Amino acid sequence: MQDSAQSTRTLKPWMIAGMFAAAVVLWMLSGLFNSHAPPAEDAASRPELDKPSVRVRTLAPSLIRNQIVVTGRTLADRRLIVKAETNGVIQALHVSEGDVVESGQALAELAVEDREARLAEARALMQQRELEYRAAQTLRDRDSVSEAELAGSKAALESARASLQTALQALERTRITTPIQGTVEDVPVEIGDFVDRGIPIAEVVDLDPLRVRGFLSERFLGDVTPESQAEVRLLEGTVLKGTVDFIGQVANAATRTFPVEVIVPNPESRWIEGMTAEITLFSDQVTAYRIPPSMLSLSDAGVLGVKAVDRDDQVVFHPVSVVRDTPDGVWVSGLPDPVTLIAVGHEFVSDGQAVVPVPLQDETPGES
């Protein structure tokens, strides 16, 4: 007892005051915590307190035309190198580079030389053979010549006719014409040049219609057919309407792509060959949803998709395919109809997780 009394007497007054203040603070804190703690039964009745909240939008699909964009270049519809069909000296040139020509128009003329004389000789010979054949027919009617002699006279007449035709063609071939309409691209000869048969005289290109060739990935082969609608955007911004005219059946060995050609009207030959172009091919209508790009995410396997909420308020990952990318949003396909997508918070939830969906009120592309 003496030891207790002695230890009590050793406490200083300031120590006693500090102990009293600490006890008061502890009492106040215990009351604060107890006042904010919910009853056990209340916490159990609100399990959503353990679920994350996400902002969602319910979307409905639309029918749109799928677009496939490839890069290409313009080509002439037809390109023809007109060649000499006989030999001779070029006597006249009727066109020069850049001239527009019609089908059948003369491009150049070769010197006639002795072709007219040969033609006159062939005509005279044919007239003689005709007279001889008529005389042989008359004599045959009188039994003055045999059947064999009459046949020989007829053969001589046919030979003379063939010689006349050859002489006519030889003379006509001195006039070199174009079988197509178009623009003269090149004239590699001059007046006075001697040319043999097969030597190029002029190159003519037909730019109406204009062809635009690109290369299509094999994944889109089933989406495009001949007569499909297309748009061609030239480098300087002009947009031309056209149709698919050709889809190749043999892939490029290096790129594994298939040639595709679009034809567009070009009545004034304003657009020329070799221009860079962007080809937009339109396939059949598809069902798609327009969403902001921010809604897209990748699965753990690297698959592109979106996260949605099902009827049980659980997160569901839907793989999607991008149909079209526009300034107003991304059009995707592969979603159910309708679908409730997670617009805000999809980065922080995973497939199968229970969430609290909160509707997002502001408008967005594709919102129903």
C-alpha positions in Angstrom: 0.0 0.0 0.0 2.8 2.3 0.8 4.3 1.5 -2.6 1.0 2.4 -4.4 0.6 5.6 -2.6 4.2 6.5 -3.2 3.8 5.9 -7.0 0.6 7.9 -7.1 2.3 10.8 -5.3 5.1 10.7 -8.0 2.7 11.5 -10.9 3.0 15.1 -11.9 -0.2 17.2 -12.4 0.5 17.7 -16.1 0.6 13.9 -16.6 -2.8 13.4 -15.0 -4.3 16.1 -17.2 -2.9 14.5 -20.4 -4.3 11.1 -19.4 -7.7 12.7 -18.9 -7.6 14.5 -22.3 -6.7 11.3 -24.1 -9.6 9.4 -22.5 -12.0 12.2 -23.7 -10.8 12.0 -27.3 -11.1 8.3 -27.4 -14.7 8.5 -26.1 -15.6 11.1 -28.8 -14.1 9.0 -31.6 -16.0 5.9 -30.6 -19.2 7.8 -30.8 -18.4 9.2 -34.3 -17.7 5.8 -35.8 -20.7 4.2 -34.2 -23.0 6.9 -35.5 -22.0 6.2 -39.2 -21.9 2.5 -39.1 -25.1 1.0 -40.8 -27.0 -1.7 -39.1 -25.9 -5.2 -40.1 -29.3 -6.0 -41.5 -29.2 -2.8 -43.7 -25.8 -3.6 -45.3 -27.0 -7.1 -46.1 -30.2 -5.8 -47.7 -28.2 -3.6 -50.2 -25.8 -5.9 -52.0 -25.4 -3.4 -54.9 -23.1 -1.5 -52.7 -20.5 -4.1 -53.6 -21.1 -3.8 -57.4 -19.5 -1.1 -59.7 -21.8 1.3 -61.5 -21.5 1.7 -65.3 -23.2 4.1 -67.7 -25.1 2.3 -70.4 -27.0 3.1 -73.7 -29.6 0.9 -75.4 -29.0 0.9 -79.2 -31.1 -0.2 -82.1 -29.6 -1.3 -85.5 -29.8 0.4 -88.9 -29.6 -0.9 -92.5 -26.6 0.5 -94.3 -24.5 -0.4 -97.3 -21.2 -1.9 -96.5 -18.2 0.1 -98.0 -14.9 -1.4 -99.1 -12.2 1.2 -99.9 -9.2 0.3 -102.1 -6.6 2.4 -103.8 -6.2 2.3 -107.5 -5.4 4.3 -110.7 -7.2 5.2 -113.8 -6.8 3.4 -117.1 -8.0 3.9 -120.7 -10.9 1.6 -121.7 -9.0 0.7 -124.8 -5.5 1.2 -126.1 -4.7 0.4 -129.7 -1.4 0.6 -131.6 -2.4 1.1 -135.3 0.2 -0.7 -137.5 0.9 -0.6 -141.3 -0.7 -3.5 -143.2 1.6 -3.2 -146.2 5.0 -1.7 -146.9 5.6 1.7 -148.5 6.7 5.3 -148.0 4.6 7.5 -145.8 3.2 10.1 -148.1 0.8 12.0 -145.7 0.1 12.2 -141.9 -3.4 13.4 -141.0 -3.1 13.5 -137.2 -0.7 14.5 -134.5 -0.4 13.7 -130.8 -3.4 14.8 -128.8 -5.9 14.8 -131.7 -9.3 13.3 -131.1 -10.3 10.8 -133.9 -13.4 8.9 -134.8 -13.6 5.3 -135.8 -12.6 4.8 -139.5 -10.8 8.1 -139.7 -7.5 8.2 -141.7 -4.3 8.6 -139.7 -1.8 8.4 -142.5 -1.4 7.4 -146.2 1.4 5.5 -148.0 2.6 6.2 -151.5 0.4 4.4 -154.0 3.3 3.6 -156.3 2.4 0.9 -158.8 -0.7 -0.3 -156.9 -3.1 1.7 -159.1 -1.6 0.1 -162.3 -1.9 -3.3 -160.8 -5.5 -2.6 -160.0 -6.2 -1.5 -163.5 -4.5 -4.6 -164.9 -6.6 -6.8 -162.6 -9.8 -5.1 -163.7 -9.0 -5.6 -167.3 -8.1 -9.2 -166.8 -11.4 -9.9 -165.0 -13.4 -8.3 -167.7 -11.6 -10.5 -170.3 -12.3 -13.6 -168.2 -16.0 -12.7 -167.9 -16.3 -12.4 -171.7 -14.6 -15.7 -172.2 -16.8 -17.4 -169.7 -20.0 -16.1 -171.2 -18.8 -17.3 -174.7 -18.0 -20.7 -173.2 -21.5 -20.9 -171.8 -23.0 -20.1 -175.2 -20.8 -22.7 -176.9 -21.7 -25.2 -174.3 -25.4 -24.7 -175.0 -24.6 -25.6 -178.6 -22.5 -28.5 -177.6 -19.5 -26.8 -179.2 -17.3 -27.1 -176.1 -17.0 -29.8 -173.5 -18.0 -29.5 -169.8 -14.4 -29.5 -168.8 -13.6 -26.5 -171.0 -16.5 -24.6 -169.5 -15.3 -25.4 -166.0 -11.8 -24.2 -166.9 -13.2 -20.9 -168.2 -15.1 -20.5 -164.9 -12.0 -21.2 -162.9 -10.0 -18.6 -164.8 -12.8 -16.0 -164.1 -12.7 -16.8 -160.3 -8.9 -16.4 -160.3 -9.2 -13.0 -162.1 -11.8 -11.9 -159.5 -9.4 -12.9 -156.6 -6.6 -11.0 -158.3 -8.8 -7.9 -158.5 -9.7 -8.2 -154.8 -6.1 -8.5 -153.9 -5.2 -5.4 -155.9 -8.1 -3.5 -154.3 -6.9 -4.4 -150.8 -3.3 -3.5 -151.6 -4.5 0.0 -152.6 -6.9 0.4 -149.7 -4.1 -0.6 -147.2 -2.1 2.5 -148.3 -4.8 4.5 -146.3 -4.2 3.7 -142.6 -7.3 4.2 -140.5 -8.2 3.7 -136.8 -10.9 1.1 -135.9 -11.7 2.9 -132.6 -12.5 6.4 -131.5 -10.2 8.1 -129.0 -7.2 10.4 -128.6 -4.0 10.0 -130.5 -1.3 9.4 -127.9 1.7 8.9 -130.1 2.8 9.1 -133.7 6.2 7.5 -134.0 6.7 8.1 -137.8 7.3 11.0 -140.1 6.4 11.8 -143.7 9.0 10.1 -146.0 9.7 7.2 -143.7 9.6 3.8 -145.3 7.6 1.3 -143.2 7.2 -2.4 -143.5 4.1 -4.3 -142.6 3.5 -4.4 -138.8 5.4 -1.1 -138.1 3.5 1.1 -135.6 2.0 4.2 -137.2 0.0 5.7 -134.2 -1.3 4.9 -130.8 -4.9 5.6 -130.0 -6.4 5.5 -126.5 -10.1 5.4 -125.8 -10.9 7.2 -122.4 -14.7 6.9 -122.5 -15.6 5.2 -120.4 -12.6 5.5 -118.0 -11.5 2.4 -116.1 -10.2 2.5 -112.6 -8.3 -0.5 -111.4 -7.6 -1.5 -107.8 -6.8 -4.7 -105.8 -9.3 -6.4 -103.5 -8.5 -8.5 -100.5 -9.9 -12.1 -100.7 -12.0 -11.5 -97.5 -14.2 -9.1 -99.5 -14.6 -11.2 -102.7 -18.0 -12.4 -101.6 -19.2 -8.8 -100.9 -18.7 -7.4 -104.4 -20.1 -8.6 -107.7 -20.1 -7.2 -111.3 -22.6 -4.3 -111.6 -22.1 -3.4 -108.0 -22.2 0.4 -107.4 -19.0 2.2 -106.8 -17.5 5.7 -106.3 -14.2 6.9 -107.5 -12.5 9.8 -105.7 -9.6 11.3 -107.6 -6.6 12.8 -105.8 -7.8 16.4 -106.5 -11.2 15.7 -104.8 -13.5 14.9 -107.8 -16.0 12.1 -107.0 -17.2 10.0 -110.0 -20.0 7.4 -110.0 -19.4 4.1 -111.6 -20.1 0.3 -111.6 -17.9 -2.7 -111.1 -17.1 -4.2 -114.5 -14.4 -6.8 -113.8 -13.3 -8.9 -110.8 -10.1 -11.0 -111.4 -10.1 -14.7 -110.8 -6.3 -15.0 -110.2 -4.7 -13.5 -107.2 -1.5 -11.4 -107.3 1.2 -13.8 -106.1 2.9 -11.2 -103.9 -0.1 -9.5 -102.2 -2.7 -12.2 -102.5 -5.2 -9.6 -103.8 -7.5 -9.8 -106.8 -7.8 -7.1 -109.5 -11.1 -5.2 -109.6 -12.1 -2.6 -112.3 -14.7 0.1 -112.1 -15.9 1.9 -115.2 -17.1 5.6 -115.0 -18.4 7.8 -117.8 -15.9 10.2 -119.3 -17.6 11.7 -122.4 -15.2 14.6 -122.8 -12.1 12.6 -122.0 -11.5 15.0 -119.2 -9.9 12.4 -116.9 -6.8 10.7 -118.2 -4.9 7.5 -117.6 -2.5 7.1 -114.7 -4.4 9.3 -112.1 -4.3 8.1 -108.4 -7.8 7.2 -107.2 -9.6 5.9 -104.2 -12.3 3.3 -105.0 -15.3 2.8 -102.7 -17.2 -0.4 -103.5 -20.7 -0.7 -102.1 -21.9 -4.2 -101.3 -25.4 -5.3 -100.2 -27.1 -3.8 -97.2 -26.1 -5.0 -93.8 -27.4 -4.5 -90.2 -25.1 -2.4 -88.2 -24.9 -0.1 -85.1 -23.3 3.3 -85.0 -21.2 3.8 -81.8 -18.5 6.1 -80.6 -15.0 4.7 -81.1 -14.5 5.0 -77.3 -16.9 2.1 -76.8 -14.6 -0.4 -78.6 -12.3 -2.6 -76.5 -10.1 -5.6 -76.9 -10.6 -9.0 -75.3 -7.8 -10.8 -73.6 -7.4 -12.7 -76.8 -7.0 -9.5 -78.8 -10.5 -9.7 -80.4 -12.1 -6.3 -81.2 -15.5 -5.9 -79.5 -17.8 -4.1 -77.1 -19.0 -4.7 -73.6 -22.7 -4.8 -72.9 -25.1 -5.6 -70.0 -27.5 -8.6 -70.2 -30.8 -9.0 -68.5 -29.1 -10.2 -65.3 -27.0 -7.0 -65.2 -23.9 -8.9 -66.0 -21.1 -7.8 -68.3 -21.1 -9.6 -71.7 -18.3 -9.2 -74.3 -19.6 -9.1 -78.0 -17.0 -9.5 -80.8 -17.8 -7.0 -83.7 -16.7 -6.3 -87.2 -16.2 -2.7 -88.3 -18.4 -2.0 -91.3 -17.6 1.6 -91.8 -15.6 4.3 -90.1 -17.1 7.8 -90.4 -16.5 11.2 -88.6 -19.9 10.6 -86.8 -19.0 7.2 -85.4 -18.0 3.7 -86.2 -20.5 1.3 -87.8 -20.2 -2.2 -86.4 -22.0 -5.5 -87.0 -22.4 -8.7 -85.0 -24.5 -7.4 -82.1 -27.9 -8.6 -80.9 -31.0 -6.5 -81.4 -31.5 -4.6 -79.2 -28.3 -4.3 -77.2 -27.4 -2.3 -74.0 -23.8 -1.2 -74.4 -21.6 0.1 -71.6 -20.7 3.6 -72.7 -18.7 4.7 -69.6 -16.7 2.4 -67.3 -16.2 -0.6 -69.6 -12.5 -0.3 -69.0 -12.9 -1.3 -65.4 -15.3 -4.3 -65.6 -14.8 -7.7 -67.1 -16.9 -10.3 -68.8 -19.3 -12.0 -66.4 -19.0 -9.4 -63.7 -22.2 -8.1 -62.0 -22.7 -4.4 -62.3 -25.2 -1.6 -61.6 -26.3 -0.2 -65.0 -27.1 3.6 -65.0 -28.8 4.9 -68.2 -26.8 7.6 -70.0 -29.1 10.5 -71.0 -27.1 12.4 -73.6 -27.5 11.5 -77.3 -25.0 9.4 -79.1 -24.8 8.0 -82.6 -27.1 5.0 -83.0 -29.0 5.6 -79.9 -32.6 4.4 -80.0 
